[in-house]
Amino acid sequence: MSGTKKEISPGGKAALSVVGVVQAAFAFLAFWDLAHRDAGGVRGPKALWIPAILVNWIGPASYFLFGIRR
């Protein structure tokens, strides 16, 4: 392996930071909703949604799309 090192530009770092903050906010909103919603308003056991929400992007999106009874 060569010892080359690729660096991220300042703009790339800023974009990654924004994506990280949005991802964390999305997960926080899913956890907040799960904590404040009645068990009858959630499909499946609430405890099983906790590890699912931890899966980046897919978990919170799945919770909002499929986990909430409408």
C-alpha positions as YAML, in Angstrom:
chain: A
units: angstrom
residues:
- id: 1
  name: MET
  ca: [0.00, 0.00, 0.00]
- id: 2
  name: SER
  ca: [1.20, 3.45, -0.74]
- id: 3
  name: GLY
  ca: [1.25, 6.14, 1.86]
- id: 4
  name: THR
  ca: [-0.84, 8.64, -0.10]
- id: 5
  name: LYS
  ca: [-3.40, 10.50, 1.88]
- id: 6
  name: LYS
  ca: [-6.50, 12.07, 0.37]
- id: 7
  name: GLU
  ca: [-7.75, 15.17, 2.09]
- id: 8
  name: ILE
  ca: [-11.25, 16.55, 2.09]
- id: 9
  name: SER
  ca: [-11.65, 20.13, 0.98]
- id: 10
  name: PRO
  ca: [-13.09, 22.70, 3.41]
- id: 11
  name: GLY
  ca: [-16.31, 22.76, 1.39]
- id: 12
  name: GLY
  ca: [-16.52, 18.98, 1.56]
- id: 13
  name: LYS
  ca: [-16.00, 19.06, 5.31]
- id: 14
  name: ALA
  ca: [-18.77, 21.63, 5.67]
- id: 15
  name: ALA
  ca: [-21.13, 19.53, 3.53]
- id: 16
  name: LEU
  ca: [-20.36, 16.40, 5.56]
- id: 17
  name: SER
  ca: [-20.98, 18.34, 8.76]
- id: 18
  name: VAL
  ca: [-24.37, 19.52, 7.51]
- id: 19
  name: VAL
  ca: [-25.33, 15.99, 6.44]
- id: 20
  name: GLY
  ca: [-24.29, 14.66, 9.86]
- id: 21
  name: VAL
  ca: [-26.34, 17.26, 11.71]
- id: 22
  name: VAL
  ca: [-29.41, 16.58, 9.53]
- id: 23
  name: GLN
  ca: [-29.03, 12.84, 10.07]
- id: 24
  name: ALA
  ca: [-28.75, 13.28, 13.85]
- id: 25
  name: ALA
  ca: [-31.78, 15.59, 13.88]
- id: 26
  name: PHE
  ca: [-33.81, 13.07, 11.83]
- id: 27
  name: ALA
  ca: [-32.97, 10.30, 14.32]
- id: 28
  name: PHE
  ca: [-33.70, 12.60, 17.28]
- id: 29
  name: LEU
  ca: [-37.14, 13.44, 15.86]
- id: 30
  name: ALA
  ca: [-37.91, 9.76, 15.35]
- id: 31
  name: PHE
  ca: [-36.87, 8.95, 18.94]
- id: 32
  name: TRP
  ca: [-38.84, 11.91, 20.28]
- id: 33
  name: ASP
  ca: [-41.95, 10.85, 18.37]
- id: 34
  name: LEU
  ca: [-41.56, 7.24, 19.50]
- id: 35
  name: ALA
  ca: [-41.22, 8.30, 23.14]
- id: 36
  name: HIS
  ca: [-44.31, 10.52, 23.03]
- id: 37
  name: ARG
  ca: [-46.60, 8.30, 20.95]
- id: 38
  name: ASP
  ca: [-48.95, 5.76, 22.56]
- id: 39
  name: ALA
  ca: [-48.04, 2.10, 22.01]
- id: 40
  name: GLY
  ca: [-51.28, 1.72, 20.05]
- id: 41
  name: GLY
  ca: [-50.10, 4.32, 17.58]
- id: 42
  name: VAL
  ca: [-46.96, 2.37, 16.69]
- id: 43
  name: ARG
  ca: [-46.82, -0.74, 14.53]
- id: 44
  name: GLY
  ca: [-45.00, -3.45, 16.46]
- id: 45
  name: PRO
  ca: [-43.37, -3.18, 19.87]
- id: 46
  name: LYS
  ca: [-41.90, 0.23, 20.62]
- id: 47
  name: ALA
  ca: [-38.74, -1.39, 22.02]
- id: 48
  name: LEU
  ca: [-37.96, -2.92, 18.61]
- id: 49
  name: TRP
  ca: [-38.04, 0.49, 16.93]
- id: 50
  name: ILE
  ca: [-35.20, 1.80, 19.11]
- id: 51
  name: PRO
  ca: [-32.40, -0.20, 17.44]
- id: 52
  name: ALA
  ca: [-34.09, 0.22, 14.05]
- id: 53
  name: ILE
  ca: [-33.97, 4.01, 14.34]
- id: 54
  name: LEU
  ca: [-30.22, 3.80, 14.99]
- id: 55
  name: VAL
  ca: [-29.64, 2.59, 11.41]
- id: 56
  name: ASN
  ca: [-28.49, 5.70, 9.56]
- id: 57
  name: TRP
  ca: [-31.20, 7.34, 7.43]
- id: 58
  name: ILE
  ca: [-33.04, 4.07, 6.79]
- id: 59
  name: GLY
  ca: [-34.16, 3.56, 10.39]
- id: 60
  name: PRO
  ca: [-35.81, 6.95, 11.00]
- id: 61
  name: ALA
  ca: [-37.31, 6.92, 7.49]
- id: 62
  name: SER
  ca: [-38.73, 3.42, 8.08]
- id: 63
  name: TYR
  ca: [-40.19, 4.51, 11.40]
- id: 64
  name: PHE
  ca: [-41.94, 7.53, 9.89]
- id: 65
  name: LEU
  ca: [-43.11, 5.64, 6.79]
- id: 66
  name: PHE
  ca: [-44.08, 2.27, 8.27]
- id: 67
  name: GLY
  ca: [-43.93, 2.43, 12.07]
- id: 68
  name: ILE
  ca: [-46.67, 4.95, 12.75]
- id: 69
  name: ARG
  ca: [-50.29, 3.87, 12.54]
- id: 70
  name: ARG
  ca: [-52.38, 6.37, 10.65]
...
